Amino acid sequence: MNAPDPIDIDDRDEVLADGAEIHPLFYGAPSSTEFRKLRKRLVRDVRAAIETYDMVRPGDKWLVCLSGGKDSYTMLAVLHELKWRGLLPVELLACNLDQGQPGFPATVLPEFLSARQVAHRIEYQDTYSVVKAKVPEGQTMCALCSRLRRGNLYRIAREEGCSAVVLGHHRDDILETFFMNLFHGGRLASMPPKLLNEEGDLNVLRPLAFIAEADCEKFARAMDYPIIPCTLCGSQEGLQRMQVKKLLNEWESRSPGRRQVMFRALMNVRPSHLPDPKLFDFTDLDPGEFTKSDDSVPKLREH
């Protein structure tokens, strides 16, 4: 991944600590140099992902999905920061889907969003009971829970006139999904930063695609956002995703920076060097009939 162009941070940053002239989502932000660098990095990398994957059509409306976790809080704040700076010409509507989980603090997000002047919609749908009734004890609940949640979010997006559903998946989520598909699914696939849904009427966007999970955690903790833990999938032990996360953590601890190297690999795919005949036409690779690419690799055509 090429380094994105730096974003000029003007004198308005100097008032970050006391909350003047900034979006209310940043009220009470630390004034430390470390936090200022983190915020700039988040803004820069989210903007780079938005531009790299051509996510914006000026005048569109985005449904920004807020779970109450560190990742979605970070996404919400950075998107509003970009909009406040005039760098994101879309309308933002935050949405939380209350799935009826026991003990879910239903007042936390509405109060948080109202206090920070964030346009929002809170939707109650008891998908928790459906998941518990349909999934046998001990089986993974994530797939059904995700499918039900996605269906409701698509419905809400259509009702609100949105063109995109915006999710808080970050770089580490993308890597973990890649390895889950590699180890357990028998395919090379992950979460794309931009996806058109099957009906063809909504984009699914992941503007945190270039953001490390650790940075989301640092940001949300520094801002003291009210984190709401998941009591459904987050309560299950031994999930494939947790096993992959542990493996990636071990690799990262032994070789710092490995996650970023692996993510760059996902952005540097060479179909001619993979044994998939659907991606590359191997049938007509005859000596003397190929054209040389920059790396001198025999290459006829790619699909």
Buried (B, 14 or more C-beta within 10 A) or exposed (E): BEEBEEBEBEEEBEEBBEEEEBBBBBBEBBEEEEBBEBBBBBBBBBBBBBEBBEBBEEEBBBBBBBBBBBBBBBBBBBBBBBBBBEBBEBBBBBBBBBBBBEEBEBEBBBEBBEEBEBEBBBBEBEBBEBBBEEBEEEEBBBEBBEEBBBEBBBEBBBEBEBBBBBBBBBBBBBBBBBBBBBEEEEEEEBBEBBBEBEEEEBBBBBBBBBBBBEBBBBBBEBBEBEBBEBEBBEEBEEBBBEBBBEEBEEBBEEEEEBBBEBBEEBEEEEBBEEEEEEBBBEEEEEEEEBEEEEEEEBBBEEE
